[in-house]
């Protein structure tokens, strides 16, 4: 009865051992491990797992021992592998762990990581068994080599980075200096062109005033000459005989002539006064209180001779009671620039045209000025860039590309307002200016 129980227990232990071995082998396969055990006395090696794929052979074709494995090891690593086994067998080192290169038949090199230890006889001290583990770590070594190469390249780049940064900094400083010089030159050229535009505007003003003064001065000269001739004739009559009726006629004609002369001289004085005020506004940009209708009227008078050479009708609707505390010079230049833009661009190729200029209050603190013409209009591209500096559709034909840019800057910076344009081809152009009545005041609530 007891012997039967012992047999049953032995079979159970054997079954448990087999299951344990299967579990170990399964774990080995999952981890890519191959284990081995070498009985030194019998020179028999037992493999747990297949070493064949690790040395470049077909599965199951390698089952020999260390001596047969050694030729697969790289020639430079064979001495290390041999000496490690000997030292471990002699007890010089109880265990070992090292990397060995193996050369496959196709010439490719693979890396194996090996672990090993020896079991010794307690009495004699001789090694009885050696056992170990082999693992293919080629992928890991390639990753390490790639990482090492990257680190080496990074160190190389870092070693030259400071020099490259210094060189780049020098280049950027040089480029910045060049850009600064170019920007300064551009600003000087822009300033010169703006001054030229102002002088051109003043020239138009002088021409306009001169034309307007021709009529009253000419009339005054004609009347003065006529009165002088009448006086000379009367002086001759006095030497002979003067009747009462002749004396009355002379006084009547003289008084009438003097009245006409004074009227024309008054007109001349008004024109000169307006010219002085407008010229002062144009050149000095002084701030003062003014009536909007008067400033717009002076500006239109200045450009009047140019308008009279073309069949262009102008309708102005500006209430006389709108007063502003601002800069009349820039405002008059804006009006002149808008009219010039219509003449040069809007009415190009047109026999006639019309301009409408109106203004009205927008709340107590803002004024809206609307300027419109019925010219050829603009496409979307021109509308988008009309206020850009040096943008002109008359490049090479006398256009500076600054007229509307100056208009925009005067509106937004000097007068502190806003300007917008709307236009379509063949539908004219419309400019809307929203200005504070007092320069520098905010436009809040005026929209």
C-alpha positions as CSV (number, residue, x, y, z in Angstrom):
1,X,0.0,0.0,0.0
2,X,2.8,2.4,0.9
3,X,4.8,1.5,-2.2
4,X,1.8,2.4,-4.4
5,X,1.5,5.8,-2.7
6,X,5.2,6.4,-3.3
7,X,4.8,5.6,-7.0
8,X,1.8,7.9,-7.2
9,X,3.6,10.7,-5.5
10,X,6.7,10.2,-7.7
11,X,4.6,10.5,-10.8
12,X,3.0,13.6,-9.5
13,X,6.4,15.2,-8.8
14,X,7.6,14.2,-12.3
15,X,4.4,15.8,-13.8
16,X,5.0,19.0,-11.8
17,X,8.6,19.1,-12.9
18,X,7.6,18.8,-16.6
19,X,5.0,21.5,-16.2
20,X,7.6,23.7,-14.5
21,X,10.1,23.1,-17.4
22,X,7.4,23.9,-20.0
23,X,6.8,27.1,-18.1
24,X,10.5,28.0,-18.1
25,X,10.8,27.2,-21.8
26,X,7.8,29.3,-22.6
27,X,9.3,32.2,-20.6
28,X,12.6,31.8,-22.5
29,X,10.9,31.9,-25.9
30,X,9.0,35.0,-24.9
31,X,12.2,36.7,-23.8
32,X,14.3,35.5,-26.7
33,X,16.6,33.5,-24.4
34,X,18.4,30.2,-25.0
35,X,19.8,28.4,-21.9
36,X,22.4,25.6,-21.9
37,X,24.0,23.1,-19.5
38,X,27.4,21.4,-20.0
39,X,28.3,18.3,-18.2
40,X,32.1,18.6,-18.1
41,X,32.8,15.0,-17.2
42,X,30.8,13.5,-20.1
43,X,31.3,16.6,-22.3
44,X,27.7,16.6,-23.2
45,X,25.8,19.9,-23.7
46,X,22.1,20.2,-23.4
47,X,20.2,23.2,-24.9
48,X,17.0,24.6,-23.7
49,X,15.8,26.6,-26.7
50,X,17.3,26.7,-30.2
51,X,20.6,28.5,-30.7
52,X,20.6,27.9,-34.4
53,X,18.9,31.2,-35.5
54,X,21.2,33.2,-33.2
55,X,24.3,32.0,-35.2
56,X,22.6,32.3,-38.6
57,X,21.7,28.6,-39.1
58,X,18.3,27.1,-40.0
59,X,16.2,26.2,-37.0
60,X,17.2,23.0,-35.1
61,X,20.5,22.6,-37.0
62,X,22.8,23.4,-34.0
63,X,23.0,21.1,-31.0
64,X,26.7,20.8,-30.3
65,X,28.9,22.3,-27.5
66,X,31.2,25.2,-26.9
67,X,33.9,24.0,-29.2
68,X,31.5,23.9,-32.1
69,X,30.0,27.3,-31.2
70,X,33.4,29.0,-31.0
71,X,34.1,29.2,-34.8
72,X,30.9,31.3,-35.2
73,X,32.4,34.0,-32.8
74,X,34.1,36.9,-34.4
75,X,37.9,36.3,-34.6
76,X,38.5,39.4,-32.4
77,X,36.2,38.0,-29.7
78,X,37.2,34.3,-29.7
79,X,40.1,34.7,-27.2
80,X,37.8,36.6,-24.8
81,X,35.1,33.9,-25.0
82,X,37.6,31.1,-24.5
83,X,39.4,32.7,-21.6
84,X,36.2,33.6,-19.9
85,X,35.1,29.9,-19.9
86,X,38.5,28.7,-18.6
87,X,38.5,31.3,-15.8
88,X,35.0,30.3,-14.8
89,X,35.8,26.6,-14.8
90,X,38.9,27.3,-12.6
91,X,36.9,29.3,-10.1
92,X,38.8,32.5,-10.9
93,X,35.5,34.2,-11.5
94,X,32.3,32.6,-10.3
95,X,30.0,34.1,-13.0
96,X,30.5,36.1,-16.1
97,X,28.5,38.4,-18.4
98,X,29.8,39.7,-21.7
99,X,29.0,40.6,-25.3
100,X,30.2,38.5,-28.2
101,X,30.0,39.1,-31.9
102,X,29.0,36.2,-34.1
103,X,29.5,36.2,-37.9
104,X,26.7,34.7,-40.0
105,X,27.4,32.9,-43.3
106,X,26.2,36.0,-45.2
107,X,29.0,38.0,-43.5
108,X,26.6,40.0,-41.3
109,X,27.7,40.6,-37.7
110,X,25.3,40.0,-34.8
111,X,25.7,40.6,-31.1
112,X,25.0,38.0,-28.4
113,X,24.9,38.7,-24.7
114,X,26.0,35.7,-22.7
115,X,25.7,34.8,-19.0
116,X,27.4,31.8,-17.3
117,X,28.4,30.1,-14.0
118,X,29.9,26.9,-12.8
119,X,29.0,24.3,-10.2
120,X,31.9,22.7,-8.2
121,X,32.4,19.5,-6.3
122,X,32.6,20.3,-2.7
123,X,35.4,17.8,-1.9
124,X,37.6,18.1,-4.9
125,X,36.8,21.7,-5.9
126,X,36.6,20.7,-9.5
127,X,34.0,22.1,-11.8
128,X,31.2,19.6,-12.5
129,X,28.7,21.5,-14.6
130,X,28.6,24.8,-16.4
131,X,25.4,26.6,-17.3
132,X,24.4,29.8,-19.0
133,X,22.0,32.0,-21.0
134,X,22.4,33.4,-24.4
135,X,20.4,36.4,-25.8
136,X,20.5,38.1,-29.2
137,X,20.9,41.9,-28.6
138,X,21.7,43.0,-32.1
139,X,18.8,45.3,-32.3
140,X,19.8,46.9,-29.0
141,X,23.4,47.3,-30.1
142,X,22.4,48.9,-33.4
143,X,20.2,51.3,-31.4
144,X,23.0,52.1,-29.1
145,X,25.4,52.6,-32.0
146,X,22.9,54.9,-33.7
147,X,22.4,56.8,-30.5
148,X,26.2,57.1,-30.0
149,X,26.6,58.3,-33.5
150,X,23.8,60.9,-33.0
151,X,25.5,62.0,-29.7
152,X,28.8,62.3,-31.5
153,X,27.2,64.3,-34.2
154,X,25.5,66.5,-31.6
155,X,28.8,67.1,-29.8
156,X,30.3,68.0,-33.1
157,X,27.5,70.4,-33.9
158,X,27.6,71.9,-30.4
159,X,31.4,72.4,-30.8
160,X,30.8,74.6,-33.8
161,X,27.5,76.1,-32.7
162,X,29.0,79.0,-30.9
163,X,31.1,79.9,-33.9
164,X,28.1,79.5,-36.2
165,X,26.0,81.7,-33.9
166,X,28.7,84.3,-33.8
167,X,29.0,84.3,-37.6
168,X,25.2,84.5,-38.0
169,X,25.0,87.3,-35.5
170,X,27.6,89.2,-37.4
171,X,25.7,88.6,-40.7
172,X,22.5,89.8,-39.0
173,X,24.2,92.9,-37.6
174,X,25.4,93.7,-41.1
175,X,22.0,93.0,-42.7
176,X,20.3,95.1,-40.0
177,X,22.8,98.0,-40.6
178,X,22.1,97.8,-44.3
179,X,18.3,97.7,-43.7
180,X,18.6,100.7,-41.3
181,X,20.5,102.6,-43.9
182,X,18.0,101.7,-46.6
183,X,15.1,102.7,-44.4
184,X,16.8,106.0,-43.6
185,X,17.3,106.7,-47.3
186,X,13.7,105.7,-48.1
187,X,12.4,108.0,-45.3
188,X,14.6,110.9,-46.7
189,X,13.2,110.2,-50.2
190,X,9.7,110.0,-48.9
191,X,10.1,113.3,-47.0
192,X,11.5,115.0,-50.1
193,X,8.6,113.7,-52.2
194,X,6.1,114.9,-49.5
195,X,7.7,118.3,-49.6
196,X,7.5,118.3,-53.4
197,X,3.8,117.4,-53.2
198,X,3.3,120.3,-50.7
199,X,5.1,122.7,-53.0
200,X,3.2,121.5,-56.0
201,X,0.0,122.1,-54.0
202,X,1.2,125.6,-53.1
203,X,2.0,126.2,-56.8
204,X,-1.5,125.3,-57.8
205,X,-2.7,127.6,-55.1
206,X,-0.6,130.5,-56.5
207,X,-1.8,129.8,-60.0
208,X,-5.4,129.7,-58.8
209,X,-5.2,133.0,-56.9
210,X,-3.3,134.7,-59.7
211,X,-6.1,133.7,-62.1
212,X,-8.8,134.9,-59.8
213,X,-7.0,138.2,-59.2
214,X,-6.8,138.9,-63.0
215,X,-10.5,139.9,-63.2
216,X,-10.8,142.4,-60.4
217,X,-7.3,143.9,-61.0
218,X,-8.0,144.1,-64.7
219,X,-11.4,145.7,-64.0
220,X,-9.8,148.2,-61.6
221,X,-7.1,149.1,-64.1
222,X,-9.8,149.6,-66.8
223,X,-11.9,151.8,-64.6
224,X,-8.9,153.8,-63.4
225,X,-7.8,154.4,-67.0
226,X,-11.3,155.4,-68.0
227,X,-11.6,157.8,-65.1
228,X,-8.2,159.3,-65.9
229,X,-9.3,159.9,-69.6
230,X,-12.6,161.5,-68.4
231,X,-10.6,163.7,-66.0
232,X,-8.3,164.8,-68.8
233,X,-11.2,165.6,-71.1
234,X,-12.9,167.5,-68.3
235,X,-9.7,169.5,-67.7
236,X,-9.7,170.6,-71.4
237,X,-13.4,171.6,-71.2
238,X,-12.7,173.7,-68.1
239,X,-10.2,175.8,-70.0
240,X,-12.9,176.7,-72.5
241,X,-16.3,176.6,-70.8
242,X,-18.0,174.3,-68.4
243,X,-21.7,173.9,-68.2
244,X,-23.7,172.8,-65.2
245,X,-24.8,169.6,-66.9
246,X,-21.2,168.7,-68.0
247,X,-20.0,169.2,-64.4
248,X,-22.8,167.0,-63.0
249,X,-22.0,164.3,-65.6
250,X,-18.3,164.4,-64.8
251,X,-19.0,164.0,-61.0
252,X,-21.5,161.2,-61.7
253,X,-19.2,159.2,-63.9
254,X,-16.3,159.8,-61.6
255,X,-18.3,158.6,-58.5
256,X,-19.6,155.6,-60.4
257,X,-16.0,154.7,-61.7
258,X,-14.6,155.1,-58.1
259,X,-17.3,152.8,-56.8
260,X,-16.5,150.1,-59.4
261,X,-12.8,150.6,-58.7
262,X,-13.2,150.3,-55.0
263,X,-15.4,147.1,-55.4
264,X,-12.7,145.5,-57.5
265,X,-9.9,146.6,-55.1
266,X,-12.0,145.2,-52.2
267,X,-12.3,141.9,-54.1
268,X,-8.5,142.0,-54.7
269,X,-7.8,142.6,-51.1
270,X,-10.1,139.7,-50.1
271,X,-8.3,137.4,-52.5
272,X,-4.9,138.4,-51.2
273,X,-6.1,138.0,-47.6
274,X,-7.5,134.5,-48.4
275,X,-4.3,133.7,-50.3
276,X,-2.1,134.7,-47.3
277,X,-4.2,132.6,-44.9
278,X,-4.3,129.6,-47.2
279,X,-0.6,129.8,-48.0
280,X,0.1,130.1,-44.3
281,X,-2.1,127.1,-43.6
282,X,-0.5,125.1,-46.4
283,X,3.1,125.7,-45.3
284,X,3.0,125.9,-41.5
285,X,0.1,123.5,-40.5
286,X,-0.9,125.9,-37.7
287,X,-3.9,125.0,-35.6
288,X,-6.7,127.5,-35.3
289,X,-10.5,127.8,-35.2
290,X,-12.1,128.1,-38.6
291,X,-15.4,127.6,-40.4
292,X,-15.3,124.4,-42.5
293,X,-17.2,126.0,-45.4
294,X,-14.6,128.8,-45.7
295,X,-11.6,126.4,-45.8
296,X,-13.2,124.2,-48.4
297,X,-14.2,127.2,-50.4
298,X,-10.6,128.6,-50.3
299,X,-9.3,125.2,-51.4
300,X,-11.8,124.9,-54.3
301,X,-10.9,128.5,-55.3
302,X,-7.2,127.5,-55.4
303,X,-7.9,124.6,-57.8
304,X,-10.6,126.5,-59.6
305,X,-8.5,127.4,-62.7
306,X,-7.7,123.7,-63.3
307,X,-11.4,122.8,-63.1
308,X,-12.3,125.6,-65.5
309,X,-10.2,124.1,-68.2
310,X,-12.4,121.0,-68.2
311,X,-16.2,120.6,-68.4
312,X,-16.4,119.5,-64.8
313,X,-19.3,120.6,-62.6
314,X,-18.8,121.0,-58.8
315,X,-21.6,120.9,-56.3
316,X,-20.6,121.9,-52.7
317,X,-23.0,121.4,-49.8
318,X,-21.3,122.5,-46.6
319,X,-23.3,124.3,-43.9
320,X,-21.8,127.7,-43.0
321,X,-22.2,127.1,-39.2
322,X,-19.8,124.1,-38.8
323,X,-16.8,125.3,-36.9
324,X,-13.7,123.3,-36.1
325,X,-10.6,123.7,-33.9
326,X,-8.1,121.9,-36.0
327,X,-5.6,122.3,-38.9
328,X,-7.0,124.0,-41.9
329,X,-3.8,123.6,-44.0
330,X,-3.9,119.8,-44.0
331,X,-7.6,119.8,-44.5
332,X,-7.3,122.0,-47.6
333,X,-4.5,119.8,-49.0
334,X,-6.8,116.8,-48.6
335,X,-9.6,118.5,-50.6
336,X,-7.1,119.6,-53.3
337,X,-5.6,116.0,-53.4
338,X,-9.1,114.5,-53.8
339,X,-9.9,116.9,-56.6
340,X,-6.6,116.3,-58.4
341,X,-7.2,112.5,-58.1
342,X,-10.5,112.9,-59.8
343,X,-9.0,115.1,-62.6
344,X,-6.0,112.9,-63.2
345,X,-7.5,109.4,-62.7
346,X,-11.3,109.6,-62.4
347,X,-12.0,111.7,-65.4
348,X,-9.3,110.3,-67.7
349,X,-10.7,109.8,-71.1
350,X,-14.0,111.4,-70.1
351,X,-15.4,114.5,-71.9
352,X,-17.1,115.7,-68.8
353,X,-17.6,114.9,-65.1
354,X,-19.1,116.0,-61.9
355,X,-17.9,116.3,-58.3
356,X,-20.0,116.5,-55.1
357,X,-18.6,117.6,-51.8
358,X,-20.8,117.7,-48.7
359,X,-20.3,117.8,-45.0
360,X,-22.5,117.4,-41.9
361,X,-22.2,117.0,-38.2
362,X,-22.1,113.5,-36.8
363,X,-23.1,114.2,-33.2
364,X,-21.8,117.2,-31.4
365,X,-18.1,116.3,-31.7
366,X,-17.5,115.0,-35.2
367,X,-17.8,116.1,-38.8
368,X,-18.3,113.8,-41.8
369,X,-17.1,115.0,-45.1
370,X,-18.2,113.1,-48.2
371,X,-16.4,113.5,-51.5
372,X,-17.7,111.7,-54.6
373,X,-17.1,111.8,-58.4
374,X,-18.8,110.0,-61.3
375,X,-15.5,109.1,-63.0
376,X,-14.3,105.7,-64.3
377,X,-14.0,104.2,-60.9
378,X,-11.5,101.6,-59.5
379,X,-11.2,97.9,-59.4
380,X,-10.9,96.0,-56.1
381,X,-7.1,95.8,-56.4
382,X,-6.7,99.6,-56.8
383,X,-9.1,100.2,-53.9
384,X,-7.1,97.9,-51.7
385,X,-3.8,99.7,-52.3
386,X,-4.9,103.3,-53.0
387,X,-3.5,104.6,-49.7
388,X,-0.2,102.7,-50.0
389,X,2.9,104.9,-50.4
390,X,4.2,105.0,-54.0
391,X,1.2,103.2,-55.4
392,X,0.1,104.7,-58.6
393,X,-1.6,103.6,-61.9
394,X,0.4,106.4,-63.6
395,X,3.9,105.0,-63.1
396,X,6.3,106.7,-65.4
397,X,3.6,109.2,-66.5
398,X,4.2,111.8,-63.8
399,X,2.4,110.1,-60.9
400,X,4.4,110.0,-57.6
401,X,2.0,107.6,-55.8
402,X,2.0,109.8,-52.7
403,X,-1.1,112.0,-53.2
404,X,-3.6,109.6,-51.6
405,X,-1.0,108.3,-49.1
406,X,-0.5,111.9,-47.9
407,X,-4.3,112.3,-47.8
408,X,-4.5,109.2,-45.6
409,X,-1.7,110.3,-43.3
410,X,-3.1,113.8,-42.9
411,X,-6.5,112.4,-42.1
412,X,-5.5,109.8,-39.6
413,X,-2.4,111.4,-37.9
414,X,-2.7,115.2,-38.2
415,X,-6.5,115.5,-38.0
416,X,-7.0,112.4,-35.9
417,X,-9.8,111.0,-38.1
418,X,-10.6,108.2,-40.4
419,X,-11.0,107.8,-44.2
420,X,-12.5,105.1,-46.3
421,X,-13.0,104.6,-50.0
422,X,-15.6,102.7,-52.0
423,X,-15.6,102.3,-55.7
424,X,-16.4,100.0,-58.6
425,X,-15.4,100.3,-62.3
426,X,-17.5,102.7,-64.2
427,X,-19.3,103.8,-61.0
428,X,-17.1,106.6,-59.8
429,X,-15.4,106.9,-56.4
430,X,-16.6,107.9,-53.0
431,X,-14.4,109.0,-50.1
432,X,-15.8,109.4,-46.6
433,X,-13.8,111.3,-43.9
434,X,-14.9,111.3,-40.3
435,X,-13.0,114.0,-38.4
436,X,-13.2,115.3,-34.8
437,X,-14.3,118.9,-34.5
438,X,-11.5,119.5,-32.0
439,X,-8.2,118.0,-33.2
440,X,-7.0,115.3,-30.8
441,X,-10.4,114.4,-29.5
442,X,-11.6,110.9,-29.7
443,X,-14.3,109.8,-32.2
444,X,-16.2,107.7,-29.7
445,X,-19.9,107.7,-30.4
446,X,-19.5,109.3,-33.8
447,X,-20.0,106.0,-35.7
